[in-house]
Every structure is written in C-alpha cells, then in structure tokens.
Amino acid sequence: MENVQAKSTCALWLMISVVLVALNLRPSMAAVGPLLASIRADVPLSFSTAALLTMLPVMAMGLAMFFGMGLAKRVGEHRSIVVSLLVIGLATVSRLFLDSALELIASAIAAGVGIALIQALMPALIKSRFSANVSLFMGLYVTAIMGGAALAASFSPLVQTQTGSWRIGLAIWALLALLALVFWYAQRSALPPLPHAGSGPQEAFFSNRRAWLLAIFFGLGTASYTCVLAWLAPYYVEQGWSEQNSGLLLGFLTAMEVISGLVTPAIANRRQDKRGVVAVLLVLIILGFCGLILSPQHWSLLWPCLLGLGIGGLFPMSLILSLDHLDNPRRAGGLTAFVQGIGYLIAGLSPLIAGMIRDQLGSFEWAWWSLMAVSGLMLLIVMRFNPAHYARHIR
C-alpha cells in the first residue's frame, strides 16, 4: 500500500513539473502581439517583419524537432529539458536589453529552439509514464501550453502599463522558466528511460504517406493558432481597441483554448474513433473566423470563444491522433516529433503570409478567409483517420 501511495505521489509531482514546463512553451510568442504597437513605436517594424517574431520561432521549432529525440538519446530526457528551459529563460530575459529588430528576432529563434526540444520529448514521456490515460494527460499538458499563452497575452500589457516598458512586459516570463527549472530538476530520479524501438525514431517516417498526412493536418491546424496568436490583438487595435483590451481579448481566447484542451481529450478518451470530435472542433473554427470577418465589433466575445474552443481542442487531438497510430512509446514519440517538425515548418509560414496580406491589402480579413478555407480542407482530411486501419498505414 505504501509503495502504491509513493508511486502516486511521485506521479503527481511529475505531472505538476510537466505542467510548469509546458507553461513556458508559448509566452515568448504570445506576449508580442498585444505589445506590438509599443514595440513598433521604438523599433521600426513592418507587419511583414513583425510576423518574423512569430514565424521564425515556429520554424525553428519545426527544424529543432528533428534533433530533440536524438539529443535525448545522447544526454537523457531529463537533461535535455533542463537545457531547453535554460535556453528559453535566457532568450526571454535577454529582451530587457534588445534595441533592434534583428536582436528581437534572434531572441525569438533561440526560444523557439528550446521550445522545440521540449515538445519533441514530452509526448513520448507522457505515453511512457501515463500509458493508461494518454489522452487525459496529453490534454493537461497541451492545456498548460495554452495557459502559458493566456497568461502572457493577458498580463504583458498590464506589466507594460505598470512599468512603462514593453521590454519588461516581454522579459518577465523568464521567471516562469526559473520556476519550472527548479521543479523539473527535482524530478531527475523519477523519470523512466524510454523503451527503445527497433529503428530510428523519425527516419522511417519520411517515406510513410500516413505520417506526412498527419504532419500536414497538424501544420494546417497550427497555422490557425499561430496566425491568431500573432494577429488577433493587432487586428482589434486596428478596430479601435486599446492594447490592453485587445490583449485581454487574446487572453480570453487562450482561456477558451485551455478549457477545450482539458475537456476535449477527456471526451475523446472514451472513443476509439475520434474523427467526429475533431470535425466539431473544425466547424467551431470556421464559425469563429466567419464572425471575425463579418461582425468583429458585435458579439466580440463570441468569435474568440468559438476560435479558442476549436483551436484549443484541435492541437491536442492532432497529437493524440498521431500517438494512437503506434503502441511503442519511443516510436509514437518519434512519429509525433516528425509530425510536429513538418507541421511547424508549415504553420510557421502562416503569420508571414498574413502579415504580407495585411501590408498589401490593408486588412487581415483575407487572411481569416484563407484560414476558413484551410479548416474546410481539414474536414476532408480527418475523415481518412479511421482507427480500424491504423496498423495498415504505420507499423
């Protein structure tokens, strides 16, 4: 009995540490949008150039994702995440001293690399350590990621108002990295080594059509997330809202993501076939973008609510669909790393494209229309993910 209680306590502290680590995976990007007007007042940035502050870290996340599992095999999962938290923390605190667009972009890329290494490892660790309830714990992990974005989007403008500095509004989130580092370091004896698979974790997936389809699906879904993260607050500033109120609106959207990230995987955990759940999420996203275009000033909380519920559930469900394809934790982790690597490279282009549309056409509305069309395409793709055929596609 005592042994069972000790294992439960150990698992609880490990999950708390995972949540604290996950909280660090979005503030470096989510804090930028609400403060963009103030940043542009000090640092010359077009909308296209400002998009690089979201695009390049996402692209770096995609590229670094392919090295995350390899690094973990060499130095261990625990040490890899310690190093990644240090990189994120240093990149974030460096923003106190940055004066140029190039320096801001470099800090964003560095944070993106740290984020990618963590995101490459966590799905495999969760599948290994919490194998009986993968959907539930993946939901909690992804919800914490969304929660970090909500905190940064909501409170960065407040920090700027209180301190008079957008730099402090960006850099204060290094404290989250320090907190996570303390808790994670304490788990160094609690982490089980991941079981080895028969082949390299990612190489085999480059020639697999289903792996590519999962990666494209994840990338298209994450494109909506990255675009909303980068441009929702500036869009409402252009509609006449204050920076603080537009930041709070983005924070509200990410709070809805948190709720959906918790509830949706819990609902899906009871089903082997998760296609219906994902289809509902995509419809919510389509309705949310439609509202942003046609009536941004009326029912202004409804559209971010629909988008948040849709995007917040879609992110963990995309990863869960990938994890469901394989039973071996390291192989499943390799697949999710591949899916995220390719997916983030796809998603990273979306803020830049939206920023270019804004520069050329003077409005973000055509970007929202494009994302609606993408979500419609995803409705067709998800119908192909029949769990009865998973073994046929990936072995």
DOGUSE-309494 format. One line per 4 residues: number of its first residue (from 1); their letters; for each residue x, y, z of N, C-alpha, C. Coordinates in steps of 0.2 Angstrom, whole numbers, plus 5000, padded with zeros to 4 digits. Each point is the difference from the previous one (the first is absolute). Layout:
// DOGUSE-309494
NUM) a) X/Y/Z/X/Y/Z/X/Y/Z ~ ...
This chain:
// DOGUSE-309494
1) menv) 5004/4994/5000/4996/5006/5000/5004/5006/5000 ~ 5006/5000/5004/5004/5006/5001/5004/5001/4993 ~ 5001/4995/4997/5004/5000/4993/4995/5003/4995 ~ 4994/4998/5000/4995/5003/4996/4999/5008/5001
5) qaks) 5000/5002/5006/4999/5007/5002/5006/5004/4998 ~ 5006/4997/5001/5006/5003/4998/5000/5001/4992 ~ 4998/4995/4996/5000/5001/4993/4995/5005/4998 ~ 4994/5000/5003/4995/5005/4999/5003/5007/5001
9) tcal) 5003/5001/5006/5003/5007/5001/5005/5002/4995 ~ 5005/4995/4999/5005/5001/4995/4997/5002/4993 ~ 4994/4997/4998/4997/5001/4994/4997/5007/5000 ~ 4997/5002/5006/4997/5007/5000/5005/5005/5000
13) wlmi) 5006/5000/5003/5005/5005/5000/5003/5000/4993 ~ 5000/4994/4996/5003/5000/4993/4995/5004/4996 ~ 4994/4999/5001/4995/5003/4996/5000/5008/5001 ~ 5000/5002/5006/5001/5007/5002/5006/5003/4996
17) svvl) 5006/4996/5000/5006/5003/4997/4998/5000/4993 ~ 4997/4995/4997/4998/5001/4992/4996/5006/4999 ~ 4995/5001/5004/4996/5006/4999/5004/5007/5000 ~ 5005/5000/5005/5004/5006/5001/5004/5001/4994
21) valn) 5003/4994/4997/5004/5001/4994/4996/5002/4995 ~ 4994/4997/4999/4996/5002/4994/4998/5007/5000 ~ 4999/5003/5006/4998/5007/5000/5005/5005/4997 ~ 5006/4997/4999/5006/5004/4997/5000/5000/4992
25) lrps) 4995/4996/4997/5001/4999/4993/4997/5005/4996 ~ 4996/5005/5002/4997/5005/4996/5001/5007/5002 ~ 5002/5002/5006/5000/5007/5002/5005/5004/4996 ~ 5005/4997/4997/5005/5004/4996/4997/5002/4994
29) maav) 4995/4997/4997/4996/5002/4994/4994/5004/5002 ~ 4996/4997/5005/4994/5003/5001/5000/5007/5003 ~ 5006/5002/5003/5000/5007/5003/5001/5005/4995 ~ 5002/4998/4994/5002/5005/4995/4994/5004/4997
33) gpll) 4995/4996/4998/4994/5003/4996/4997/5006/5004 ~ 4998/4999/5007/4997/5005/5003/5005/5007/5001 ~ 5006/4999/5000/5005/5005/5001/5003/5003/4993 ~ 4997/4997/4995/5003/5002/4993/5000/5007/4998
37) asir) 4995/5004/5002/5000/5007/4999/5005/5004/5003 ~ 5001/4998/5007/5006/5003/5004/5006/4998/4997 ~ 5001/4994/4998/5007/4998/4997/5001/5003/4994 ~ 4995/5001/4996/5001/5003/4993/5002/5008/5001
41) advp) 4997/5003/5006/5002/5007/5001/5007/5001/5001 ~ 5004/4995/5003/5007/5000/5002/5004/4997/4995 ~ 4998/4994/4997/5004/4997/4995/4996/4999/4993 ~ 5003/5003/4995/4997/5000/4993/4998/4993/4998
45) lsfs) 4994/4999/4999/4998/4993/4998/4993/5001/4996 ~ 5001/4997/4994/4994/4999/4996/4996/4994/5002 ~ 4994/5000/4998/4996/4994/5002/5003/4993/4998 ~ 5003/5001/4994/5003/4994/4997/5006/4998/5005
49) taal) 5004/5005/5002/5006/4999/5004/4998/4998/5007 ~ 4995/5003/5002/4997/4998/5007/4998/4993/5000 ~ 4997/4997/4994/4998/4993/5000/5006/4995/5001 ~ 5006/5003/4999/5006/4995/5001/5001/4999/5008
53) ltml) 4997/5004/5004/5001/4999/5007/4996/4994/5002 ~ 4995/4998/4996/4996/4994/5001/5002/4994/4996 ~ 5001/5002/4993/5002/4995/4995/5006/4997/5002 ~ 5006/5003/5001/5006/4997/5000/5001/4995/5006
57) pvma) 4997/5002/5006/5000/4995/5006/4996/4994/4998 ~ 4995/5001/4996/4996/4994/4999/5004/4996/4995 ~ 5003/5003/4995/5004/4996/4995/5006/4997/5004 ~ 5003/5004/5004/5006/4997/5004/4997/4994/5004
61) mgla) 4994/5000/5003/4997/4994/5003/4999/4994/4996 ~ 4998/5002/4993/5000/4994/4996/5007/4997/4998 ~ 5005/5004/4999/5006/4997/4998/5003/4997/5006 ~ 5000/5003/5006/5003/4997/5006/4996/4994/5002
65) mffg) 4994/4999/4998/4996/4994/5002/5004/4993/4998 ~ 5003/5001/4994/5003/4994/4998/5007/4998/5004 ~ 5002/5004/5004/5006/4999/5004/4999/4998/5007 ~ 4993/5002/5002/4999/4999/5007/5000/4993/5002
69) mgla) 4998/4995/4997/5000/4993/5002/5007/4997/5000 ~ 5004/5003/4995/5007/4998/4999/5004/5002/5006 ~ 4999/5007/5002/5003/5003/5006/4998/4996/5006 ~ 4994/4998/5001/4998/4996/5006/5003/4994/5000
73) krvg) 5001/4996/4995/5004/4994/5000/5007/5000/5002 ~ 5003/5006/4999/5007/5001/5002/5001/5003/5007 ~ 4996/5004/5002/5001/5003/5007/4994/4999/5005 ~ 4995/4997/4997/4994/4998/5005/4994/5005/4999
77) ehrs) 4994/4998/5001/4995/5004/5000/5000/5006/5005 ~ 5002/4998/5006/5000/5005/5005/5005/5006/4999 ~ 5006/4998/4998/5005/5005/4999/4998/5004/4994 ~ 4997/4997/4995/4998/5004/4994/4995/5005/5001
81) ivvs) 4995/4999/5005/4995/5005/5002/5003/5005/5004 ~ 5005/4998/5004/5003/5005/5005/5004/5005/4995 ~ 5003/4998/4995/5004/5004/4995/4995/5005/4997 ~ 4994/4997/4997/4995/5003/4997/4997/5006/5004
85) llvi) 4999/4999/5006/4997/5005/5004/5005/5006/5001 ~ 5007/4998/5001/5005/5005/5001/5000/5004/4993 ~ 4999/4997/4995/5000/5004/4993/4994/5005/5000 ~ 4994/4997/5002/4994/5004/4999/5001/5006/5005
89) glat) 5002/4999/5006/5001/5005/5005/5005/5005/4998 ~ 5006/4998/4998/5005/5005/4998/4997/5004/4994 ~ 4997/4997/4995/4998/5004/4994/4994/5005/5002 ~ 4996/4998/5005/4995/5004/5002/5003/5006/5004
93) vsrl) 5004/4999/5005/5003/5005/5004/5004/5005/4996 ~ 5003/4998/4995/5004/5004/4995/4996/5006/4997 ~ 4994/4999/5000/4996/5005/4997/5000/5007/5004 ~ 5002/5000/5006/5001/5006/5004/5005/5004/4997
97) flds) 5005/4998/4996/5005/5003/4997/5000/5001/4993 ~ 4995/4998/4996/5000/5000/4993/4997/5007/4997 ~ 5004/5002/4995/4998/5007/4997/4998/4999/4992 ~ 5001/4995/4997/4999/4999/4993/4996/4995/4998
101) alel) 4997/5000/4994/4996/4995/4998/5003/4993/4999 ~ 5007/5000/4998/5004/4994/4999/5001/4997/5007 ~ 5001/5004/5005/5001/4997/5007/4994/4997/5002 ~ 4994/5003/4999/4994/4997/5002/4999/4994/4997
105) iasa) 5001/4999/4993/4999/4994/4996/5005/4995/5003 ~ 5006/5002/5001/5005/4994/5003/4997/4997/5006 ~ 4998/5005/5005/4997/4997/5006/4994/4995/4999 ~ 4996/5002/4995/4994/4996/4999/5002/4993/4997
109) iaag) 5005/5000/4995/5003/4994/4998/5003/4995/5005 ~ 5004/5003/5005/5003/4997/5005/4994/4996/5004 ~ 4995/5004/5002/4995/4997/5004/4996/4995/4996 ~ 5000/5001/4994/4996/4995/4996/5004/4993/5000
113) vgia) 5007/5000/5000/5004/4994/5000/4999/4997/5007 ~ 5000/5003/5005/4998/4997/5007/4994/4997/5000 ~ 4995/5004/4998/4993/4997/5000/4999/4994/4996 ~ 5003/5000/4994/5000/4994/4996/5003/4993/5003
117) liqa) 5006/5001/5003/5003/4994/5004/4995/4997/5005 ~ 4997/5005/5004/4995/4997/5005/4994/4997/4996 ~ 4997/5003/4995/4994/4997/4997/5002/4994/4996 ~ 5006/4999/4998/5002/4993/4997/5000/4995/5005
121) lmpa) 5001/5001/5007/5001/4995/5005/4994/4998/5004 ~ 4996/5006/5001/4994/4999/5005/4995/4994/4998 ~ 4998/5000/4993/4995/4995/4999/5002/4993/5001 ~ 5006/4998/4998/5003/4994/5002/5001/4998/5007
125) liks) 5002/5006/5004/5000/4999/5007/4993/4999/5003 ~ 4995/5003/4998/4993/4999/5003/4998/4994/4998 ~ 5001/4997/4994/4997/4994/4998/5004/4994/5004 ~ 5006/5001/5001/5004/4995/5004/4998/5000/5008
129) rfsa) 4999/5006/5003/4999/5001/5007/4992/4999/5002 ~ 4996/5002/4995/4993/5001/5002/4996/4996/4994 ~ 5002/4994/4999/4998/4996/4994/4992/4998/5000 ~ 4998/5000/5007/4993/4998/5000/4995/5006/4998
133) nvsl) 5002/5006/5001/4996/5006/4998/5004/5005/4996 ~ 5002/4998/4994/5004/5004/4996/4996/5006/4998 ~ 4994/4999/4998/4996/5006/4997/4999/5005/5006 ~ 4998/4998/5006/4999/5004/5006/5006/5004/5001
137) fmgl) 5006/4997/5001/5006/5003/5002/5003/5005/4994 ~ 4999/4997/4994/5002/5005/4994/4996/5006/5000 ~ 4993/4999/5002/4996/5006/5000/5002/5005/5006 ~ 5002/4997/5005/5003/5005/5006/5006/5003/4998
141) yvta) 5005/4996/4997/5006/5003/4997/4999/5006/4995 ~ 4995/4999/4995/4999/5005/4995/4996/5005/5003 ~ 4996/4999/5005/4996/5005/5003/5005/5005/5004 ~ 5005/4997/5003/5005/5005/5003/5004/5004/4995
145) imgg) 5001/4997/4994/5003/5004/4994/4996/5006/4999 ~ 4993/4999/4999/4995/5005/4999/5000/5005/5005 ~ 5000/4997/5007/5000/5005/5005/5006/5005/5001 ~ 5006/4997/4998/5005/5005/4999/4999/5006/4995
149) aala) 4997/4998/4995/4998/5005/4995/4995/5005/5003 ~ 4995/4997/5003/4995/5005/5003/5003/5004/5005 ~ 5005/4998/5005/5003/5004/5005/5004/5006/4996 ~ 5004/4998/4995/5004/5005/4997/4996/5005/4996
153) asfs) 4995/4998/4997/4995/5004/4996/4997/5005/5004 ~ 4997/4998/5006/4996/5004/5005/5004/5005/5004 ~ 5006/4997/5002/5003/5004/5005/5006/5004/4998 ~ 5003/4999/4994/5005/5004/4997/4998/5007/4999
157) plvq) 4994/5002/4997/4999/5007/5000/4999/5003/5007 ~ 4998/4996/5005/4999/5003/5007/5007/5001/5002 ~ 5005/4996/4999/5006/5001/5003/5003/5006/4996 ~ 4999/5001/4994/5002/5006/4996/4997/5006/5003
161) tqtg) 4994/5000/5002/4997/5006/5003/5003/5001/5006 ~ 5001/4995/5004/5003/5002/5007/5007/5002/5000 ~ 5004/4997/4995/5007/5002/5000/5002/5005/4995 ~ 4995/5001/4995/5002/5005/4995/5005/4997/4995
165) swri) 5001/4994/5000/5005/4997/4995/4997/4993/4997 ~ 5000/5000/4993/4998/4994/4997/5005/4995/5001 ~ 5006/5002/5001/5006/4995/5001/4999/4996/5006 ~ 4998/5003/5005/4998/4996/5006/4994/4996/4999
169) glai) 4995/5002/4996/4994/4996/4999/5002/4994/4996 ~ 5005/5000/4996/5003/4994/4996/5004/4995/5005 ~ 5004/5004/5004/5006/4996/5003/4997/4997/5007 ~ 4995/5002/5003/4998/4998/5006/4998/4992/5000
173) wall) 4999/4998/4995/4998/4992/4999/5006/4996/5001 ~ 5006/5003/5001/5006/4995/5002/4999/4998/5007 ~ 4996/5003/5004/4999/4997/5007/4996/4994/4999 ~ 4996/4999/4995/4996/4993/4999/5005/4995/4999
177) alla) 5005/5001/4996/5005/4995/4998/5005/4998/5006 ~ 5001/5005/5005/5004/4999/5006/4996/4995/5004 ~ 4993/5002/5001/4996/4996/5004/5000/4992/4998 ~ 4999/5000/4993/4999/4993/4997/5007/4996/5001
181) lvfw) 5005/5004/4999/5007/4997/5001/5001/4997/5007 ~ 4998/5003/5005/5001/4998/5007/4996/4993/5001 ~ 4993/5001/4997/4996/4994/5001/5002/4994/4996 ~ 5002/5001/4994/5002/4995/4995/5007/4997/5003
185) yaqr) 5005/5004/5002/5006/4997/5002/4999/4995/5006 ~ 4995/5001/5004/4998/4996/5006/4997/4993/4998 ~ 4998/5000/4993/4998/4993/4998/5005/4996/4996 ~ 5006/5001/5001/5005/4997/4997/5001/4992/5001
189) salp) 4997/4998/5006/5000/4993/5002/4993/4997/4998 ~ 4995/5004/4998/4994/4997/4999/4998/4998/4993 ~ 5005/5002/4995/4998/4999/4993/5002/4993/4998 ~ 4996/4996/4997/5002/4994/4997/5003/5001/4994
193) plph) 5005/4996/4998/5003/5000/4993/4995/4997/4995 ~ 5000/5004/4995/4995/4997/4995/5002/4994/4997 ~ 4996/4995/4998/5002/4994/4997/5002/5001/4993 ~ 5005/4996/4998/5003/5001/4993/4995/4996/4995
197) agsg) 5000/5004/4994/4996/4997/4995/5005/4996/4995 ~ 4998/4996/4996/5004/4997/4995/5004/5004/4995 ~ 4998/5006/4998/5003/5004/4996/5000/5007/5002 ~ 5004/5004/4996/5000/5007/5002/4994/5003/5001
201) pqea) 4999/5005/5004/4993/5003/5002/4997/5003/4995 ~ 5003/5003/4995/4997/5005/4995/5001/4998/4993 ~ 5006/4997/4999/5002/4999/4993/4995/4996/4996 ~ 4997/4995/5003/4996/4996/4996/4993/5003/4998
205) ffsn) 4999/5006/5003/4994/5003/4999/5000/5005/4993 ~ 5006/5001/4998/5001/5005/4994/4997/4996/4994 ~ 5000/4994/5000/4997/4996/4994/4993/4998/5001 ~ 4997/5002/5005/4993/4997/5002/4995/5005/4998
209) rraw) 4995/4998/4996/4995/5005/4998/4995/5002/5006 ~ 4999/4996/5004/4995/5001/5006/5004/5005/5005 ~ 5006/4999/5001/5004/5005/5004/5000/5007/4997 ~ 5001/5000/4993/4999/5007/4997/4993/5003/5001
213) llai) 4995/4996/4999/4993/5003/5000/4999/5002/5007 ~ 5002/4997/5005/4999/5002/5007/5004/5006/5001 ~ 5006/5001/4997/5004/5006/5001/4997/5006/4997 ~ 4997/4999/4994/4997/5005/4996/4994/5002/5004
217) ffgl) 4996/4996/5003/4994/5001/5004/5002/5004/5006 ~ 5005/4998/5003/5002/5004/5006/5003/5007/4998 ~ 5003/5001/4995/5003/5006/4998/4994/5005/4998 ~ 4995/4997/4996/4995/5005/4998/4996/5002/5006
221) gtas) 4999/4996/5005/4996/5002/5006/5004/5005/5004 ~ 5007/4999/5001/5004/5004/5004/5001/5007/4996 ~ 4999/5000/4993/5000/5006/4997/4994/5005/5003 ~ 4995/4998/5001/4994/5004/5003/5003/5002/5007
225) ytcv) 5003/4996/5004/5002/5002/5006/5005/5006/5000 ~ 5005/4999/4996/5006/5004/4999/4997/5007/4998 ~ 4996/5000/4995/4997/5006/4997/4996/5004/5005 ~ 4996/4996/5004/4996/5004/5005/5004/5003/5005
229) lawl) 5005/4996/5002/5005/5002/5005/5004/5006/4998 ~ 5002/5001/4994/5003/5005/4998/4996/5006/4998 ~ 4994/4999/4997/4996/5006/4997/4994/5002/5003 ~ 4997/4996/5005/4993/5001/5002/5001/5007/5004
233) apyy) 5004/5001/5005/5001/5006/5003/5001/5006/4996 ~ 5005/5000/4995/5001/5006/4995/4994/5001/4996 ~ 4996/4995/4998/4994/5000/4997/4995/5005/5004 ~ 4999/4998/5006/4995/5004/5004/5003/5007/5002
237) veqg) 5006/5001/5000/5003/5007/5001/4998/5004/4994 ~ 5000/4997/4994/4998/5003/4994/4993/5002/5000 ~ 4996/4996/5004/4993/5001/5000/4998/5005/5005 ~ 5005/5003/5004/4999/5005/5004/5001/4999/5008
241) wseq) 5002/4993/5001/5001/4998/5007/5007/5002/5003 ~ 5000/5001/5006/5006/5001/5003/5005/4994/5000 ~ 5006/5001/5001/5005/4994/5001/4998/4996/5005 ~ 4998/5003/5006/4999/4995/5006/4993/4996/4999
245) nsgl) 4995/5004/4997/4994/4996/4998/5001/4995/4995 ~ 5004/5001/4995/5001/4995/4995/5004/4994/5002 ~ 5005/5002/5005/5003/4995/5003/4996/4995/5005 ~ 4995/5003/5003/4996/4997/5004/4995/4995/4996
249) llgf) 4998/5003/4994/4996/4996/4995/5004/4993/4998 ~ 5007/5001/4999/5004/4995/4998/5001/4995/5006 ~ 5000/5003/5006/5000/4996/5006/4994/4996/5001 ~ 4994/5003/4998/4994/4996/5001/5000/4995/4995
253) ltam) 5002/5001/4994/5000/4995/4995/5004/4994/5002 ~ 5006/5001/5003/5005/4995/5002/4997/4996/5006 ~ 4996/5004/5004/4996/4997/5006/4995/4995/4997 ~ 4997/5001/4995/4995/4996/4997/5004/4994/4997
257) evis) 5006/5001/4998/5005/4994/4997/5001/4996/5006 ~ 5002/5003/5006/5001/4996/5006/4994/4995/5002 ~ 4994/5003/5000/4994/4996/5001/4999/4994/4995 ~ 5001/5002/4994/4999/4995/4995/5006/4995/5000
261) glvt) 5006/5002/5002/5005/4995/5000/5000/4995/5006 ~ 4996/5002/5005/4999/4996/5005/4994/4995/4999 ~ 4994/5003/4997/4994/4997/5000/5000/4995/4993 ~ 5002/5002/4995/5000/4997/4994/5004/4993/5000
265) paia) 5006/5000/5002/5003/4993/5001/4997/4995/5005 ~ 4997/5003/5005/4996/4996/5005/4994/4997/4997 ~ 4997/5003/4995/4994/4998/4996/5003/4994/4995 ~ 5005/5002/4997/5003/4996/4995/5003/4993/5003
269) nrrq) 5002/5001/5006/5003/4994/5003/4995/4994/5001 ~ 4994/5001/4999/4995/4995/5001/4999/4997/4993 ~ 5002/5002/4995/4999/4998/4993/5006/4998/4996 ~ 4999/4994/4997/5006/4998/4996/5000/5004/4993
273) dkrg) 4995/5002/4997/4999/5004/4994/4999/5007/5002 ~ 5005/5004/4999/5000/5007/5003/4998/5005/4994 ~ 4998/4998/4994/4999/5004/4995/4994/5005/5001 ~ 4995/4998/5003/4994/5004/5001/5002/5006/5004
277) vvav) 5004/4999/5006/5002/5005/5004/5004/5005/4997 ~ 5005/4998/4995/5004/5004/4997/4996/5005/4995 ~ 4995/4996/4997/4996/5004/4995/4996/5006/5003 ~ 4997/4998/5006/4997/5006/5004/5004/5006/5001
281) llvl) 5007/4998/5002/5005/5005/5002/5001/5005/4993 ~ 5000/4996/4995/5002/5004/4993/4994/5005/4998 ~ 4994/4997/5002/4994/5004/4998/5000/5007/5005 ~ 5002/4999/5006/5000/5006/5005/5005/5005/4997
285) iilg) 5006/4997/4998/5005/5005/4997/4997/5004/4994 ~ 4997/4996/4995/4997/5004/4994/4995/5005/5003 ~ 4996/4998/5004/4995/5005/5003/5003/5006/5003 ~ 5006/4999/5004/5003/5005/5003/5004/5005/4995
289) fcgl) 5003/4998/4995/5003/5004/4995/4995/5004/4996 ~ 4994/4996/4999/4994/5004/4996/4998/5006/5004 ~ 4999/4999/5007/4998/5006/5004/5005/5005/5000 ~ 5007/4999/5000/5005/5005/5000/5000/5004/4994
293) ilsp) 4998/4997/4995/5000/5004/4993/4993/5004/5000 ~ 4995/4997/5001/4993/5003/4999/4998/5005/5005 ~ 5002/4998/5006/4997/5004/5006/5005/5000/5006 ~ 5006/5003/4999/5005/5001/5005/4998/5004/5006
297) qhws) 4996/5005/4999/4998/5004/5006/4994/4998/5004 ~ 4996/4996/4996/4994/4997/5004/5001/4993/5002 ~ 4997/4998/5006/5002/4993/5002/5007/4999/5001 ~ 5004/5005/5002/5007/5000/4999/5003/4995/5005
301) llwp) 4997/4997/5005/5002/4995/5004/4999/4993/4997 ~ 4994/5000/4996/4998/4993/4997/5005/4997/4995 ~ 5003/5005/4996/5005/4997/4995/5006/4997/5003 ~ 5003/5004/5004/5006/4997/5003/4999/4994/5004
305) cllg) 4994/5000/5003/4997/4994/5004/5000/4994/4995 ~ 4997/5000/4995/4999/4995/4995/5007/4998/4997 ~ 5004/5005/4999/5007/4998/4997/5004/4997/5006 ~ 5000/5002/5006/5004/4997/5005/4998/4993/5002
309) lgig) 4993/4999/5000/4998/4993/5001/5002/4995/4994 ~ 5000/5003/4994/5002/4996/4995/5007/4998/4999 ~ 5004/5006/5001/5007/4999/4999/5003/4996/5006 ~ 4997/5002/5006/5003/4997/5006/4999/4992/5001
313) glfp) 4994/4998/4997/4999/4993/4999/5004/4997/4995 ~ 5001/5003/4994/5003/4997/4994/5007/4999/5001 ~ 5004/5004/5004/5007/4999/5001/5001/4993/5003 ~ 4997/4999/5006/5002/4993/5003/4997/4995/4996
317) msli) 4994/5001/4997/4997/4994/4996/5005/4998/4994 ~ 5003/5005/4997/5005/4998/4995/5005/4996/5002 ~ 5003/5002/5006/5005/4995/5003/4998/4994/5002 ~ 4994/5000/5003/4997/4993/5002/4999/4995/4995
321) lsld) 4997/5003/4994/4999/4996/4994/5007/4997/4998 ~ 5005/5004/5000/5007/4997/4999/5002/4995/5004 ~ 4999/5001/5007/5002/4995/5005/4996/4994/5000 ~ 4994/5000/4998/4996/4994/4999/5002/4995/4995
325) hldn) 5004/5003/4995/5002/4995/4994/5005/4995/5003 ~ 5004/5001/5005/5005/4995/5002/5000/4999/5008 ~ 5002/4994/5002/4999/4998/5007/5007/5001/5003 ~ 5006/4999/4997/5006/5001/5003/5001/5008/5001
329) prra) 5002/5002/5007/5000/5007/5002/5006/5004/4996 ~ 5005/4996/4999/5006/5004/4996/4998/5001/4993 ~ 4997/4995/4997/4998/5000/4993/4994/5005/4999 ~ 4995/5000/5005/4995/5005/5000/5003/5007/5001
333) gglt) 5005/5001/5004/5003/5006/5001/5004/5003/4994 ~ 5003/4995/4997/5003/5002/4993/4995/5002/4995 ~ 4995/4997/5000/4994/5002/4995/4998/5007/5002 ~ 4998/5001/5006/4998/5007/5002/5005/5005/4999
337) afvq) 5007/4998/5001/5005/5005/4998/5000/5002/4993 ~ 5000/4994/4996/5000/5002/4993/4994/5004/4998 ~ 4994/4998/5002/4994/5004/4999/5000/5007/5002 ~ 5003/5001/5006/5001/5007/5002/5005/5004/4996
341) gigy) 5006/4996/4998/5005/5003/4996/4998/5003/4994 ~ 4997/4996/4996/4997/5002/4993/4994/5005/5001 ~ 4996/4998/5005/4994/5005/5001/5002/5007/5002 ~ 5005/5000/5004/5002/5007/5002/5003/5004/4995
345) liag) 5004/4996/4995/5003/5004/4994/4994/5002/4996 ~ 4994/4997/4999/4995/5002/4997/4996/5006/5003 ~ 4999/4999/5007/4996/5005/5003/5004/5007/5001 ~ 5007/4999/5000/5004/5006/5001/4999/5005/4995
349) lspl) 4999/4998/4994/4999/5004/4994/4993/5005/5001 ~ 4995/4997/5003/4994/5003/5000/5000/5008/5003 ~ 5004/5001/5006/5000/5007/5002/5003/5005/4995 ~ 5005/4997/4996/5003/5004/4995/4996/5002/4995
353) iagm) 4996/4995/4997/4995/5000/4995/4995/5005/5002 ~ 4997/5000/5006/4995/5004/5002/5003/5007/5001 ~ 5006/5001/5002/5003/5007/5001/5001/5003/4993 ~ 5002/4996/4995/5001/5002/4993/4993/5002/4997
357) irdq) 4995/4996/5002/4993/5002/4998/4998/5007/5003 ~ 5001/5001/5006/4999/5006/5003/5003/5006/4997 ~ 5007/4999/4999/5004/5005/4997/4997/5002/4993 ~ 4998/4995/4996/4998/5001/4993/4993/5003/4999
361) lgsf) 4995/4997/5005/4993/5001/4999/4997/5005/5005 ~ 5004/5001/5006/4998/5005/5005/4995/4997/5005 ~ 4999/4993/5000/4996/4997/5004/5002/4992/5001 ~ 4998/4998/5006/5001/4993/5002/4995/4995/4997
365) ewaw) 4994/5003/4998/4994/4996/4998/5001/4995/4995 ~ 5005/5001/4995/5001/4995/4995/5004/4994/5003 ~ 5004/5002/5005/5004/4994/5004/4995/4996/5004 ~ 4994/5003/5003/4995/4996/5003/4996/4996/4995
369) wslm) 4999/5002/4994/4996/4996/4995/5005/4994/4998 ~ 5006/5001/4999/5005/4995/4998/5000/4994/5005 ~ 5000/5002/5007/5000/4995/5005/4993/4997/5001 ~ 4995/5003/4998/4993/4996/4999/5001/4995/4995
373) avsg) 5002/5002/4994/5001/4995/4995/5005/4994/5002 ~ 5005/5001/5004/5004/4995/5002/4997/4995/5005 ~ 4996/5003/5004/4996/4996/5005/4995/4996/4996 ~ 4997/5002/4995/4996/4996/4996/5003/4994/4997
377) lmll) 5006/5001/4997/5004/4995/4998/5002/4995/5005 ~ 5001/5002/5006/5002/4995/5006/4994/4996/5001 ~ 4994/5002/4999/4994/4996/5001/5000/4994/4996 ~ 5002/5001/4994/5001/4994/4995/5006/4996/5002
381) ivmr) 5005/5003/5002/5006/4995/5002/4998/4996/5006 ~ 4997/5003/5005/4999/4996/5006/4996/4994/4999 ~ 4996/5000/4995/4996/4994/4999/5004/4994/4998 ~ 5006/5001/4998/5004/4994/4998/5004/4997/5006
385) fnpa) 4999/5003/5006/5003/4997/5006/4996/4995/5004 ~ 4998/4994/4997/4996/4995/5002/5005/4995/5005 ~ 4998/5000/5006/5005/4996/5004/5000/4993/4998 ~ 4995/4997/4997/5000/4993/4998/5006/4999/4995
389) hyar) 5002/5005/4997/5005/4999/4995/5007/5003/5002 ~ 5001/5001/5006/5007/5003/5002/5005/4996/4999 ~ 5000/4993/5001/5005/4995/5000/5002/4999/4992 ~ 4995/5002/4996/5002/4999/4993/5005/5006/4997
393) hir) 4999/5006/5004/5004/5005/4997/5007/5001/5003 ~ 5000/4999/5007/5007/5001/5003/5001/4994/5005 ~ 5006/4996/4999/5001/4994/5004/5006/5002/5004
